[in-house]
């Protein structure tokens, strides 16, 4: 039988932690236990844990007063909704042998609990991390790459982001077969323990990006066996790795682009959005026509119409037309945090290369101009 718990939460901190927990606790699983959050009350901290048997998350709530330590297993969604909807500064929580009682000023919620001992173990960081990296740096790498990984492809390896760890650098790469994003950073806080590779599920990295925390904090990273663990502040995210062989992405990066244009990121993005208004399922492409001093972006959707958008540029090379899926271009521009990007190309049937600097690049495959 679980030990009864009695404690007082800071409601706002509890609500923030439960919001993150609910991103892991699956409401679609037939297993009721995986819809729950495990509450472990220690003398000076409460740990909240959730898992879907592939990804696990532990969040520490520190603004608490624990009168009676213990543990309980509570439906995560219900617990979170109560914490968010209540307006009290403090919530009092107490369990008996069948329920969690939450009390505020003039309110009392009784939530049915489950047996905490039946909950799967959620991994925590044990021992030394392989390396430590600033949260803002890792978040930037993830943002630059995760959008480009495949969504439920039968080629399982490209459903995740490749991590290449070297003693003094970390490289992330993601592809869905039609585009490739690669980002590389130096490890400023000392050398990594050694070289390693891992394919981390895109879902896990998207969850990491939504974790509460201080952007100035550091992330301790540990890759061991078939699991990666990321510990940042009060949150620890763990995930199974994807098995398989990631494509040799270096072979996809074009080395023979002989024409380079430097574009204003915001202006290029805005013009693409305009041209994309007249594309549809049959015509997903836009035509980029590079000419002296001007880029013309055009699109055409049968039975809807066509668009022609001009953008002044510094270019004096040979006139060239290339077709691209505008969504793929807008996706990478959306995560570009620089005012200028370089766009390199060669000819209509070759991929384009977008760079925000030498260490962050994006390769996008062209589309047939007949449909652009």
Buried (B, 14 or more C-beta within 10 A) or exposed (E): EBEBBBBBBBBBBBBBBBBBBBBBBBEEEEEEBBBBBBBBBBEEBBBBBBBBEBBBBBBBBEBBEBEEBBBBBBBBBBBBBBBBEBEBEBBBBBBEEEBBBBBBEEEEBEBEBBEBEEBBEBBEBEEEBBBBBBBBBBBBBBBBBBBBBBEEEEBBBBBBBBBBBBEEBBBBBBBBEBBBBBBBBEBEBEEBBEEBEBBBBBBBBBBBEEBBBEEEEBBBBBBBEEBBBBBBBBBBBBBBBBEEEBBEBEEBBBEEBEBEBEBBBEBBBBBBEBBBEBBEEEBBBBBBBBBEEEBBBBBBBEEEEEBBBEBEBEBEEEEBBBBBBBEBBBBBBEBBEEEEBBBBBBBBEBBBBBBBEEBBBBBBBBBEBEEB
